[in-house]
Amino acid sequence: MFEKDVVALHKQVTEFKHFQKKYYPQITEENDNGEWEIGYRQWDEMNSTYLKIIENYLPESIGEELIDDMLYVIARDSECSHLLIQTLQYPQWFEVLCQHSITTDYYNARWQFAEQIGNYKGESVIKNLLFYFIESGDEYTERMALQSLCEHFPEQAEYYAVKFWNRNIYNEDEYQKIMALYALHRIKSPLLKKYIAKAYEMEYSYLKEWAEEYVNEA
């Protein structure tokens, strides 16, 4: 049964890739918004096969092709991360897939793992992958990693929050600063008051709105 489901998933993934290439050639990993359920009639079937695998089998001696297929399906489900949230209920699968996500070309899988690892309750060392995600060179993945760092390594979150605030390496860094402010608030850092004041000195309107949310807690 396992092999049958693995073959079924691979066939569905292959068909999906052909569908995407034919009808949406302009969509890349970077601009995919995950709204495939609107235009692809077999979307539910592919997702159901993915869930059938994690619900019924353990990730023992699984091949690279299956891992790639599963990461691909996760990447396509980037609008609401439904599949990865479900995968958290099966820690062994989450751990294996998370480990492989750091080397995948599926950008939309990487940032989802950086985000959802904050909700991971297991004891595996995969939590240490946050330090890879937070230095990945991708703005959104790094933001999600800082959010998760607050849950697993709050003692490191303050350092990275200050780093995010000051480094100015991205053309649009307002959301970097918003996440830095969130992290300082989440870990109850004594630096929060200082950075709220800095936020008010800037022209970023959304950043000021977040500062306003936290001002009474600083």
Beta strands, then each sheet from edge to edge (+ up, - down):
end
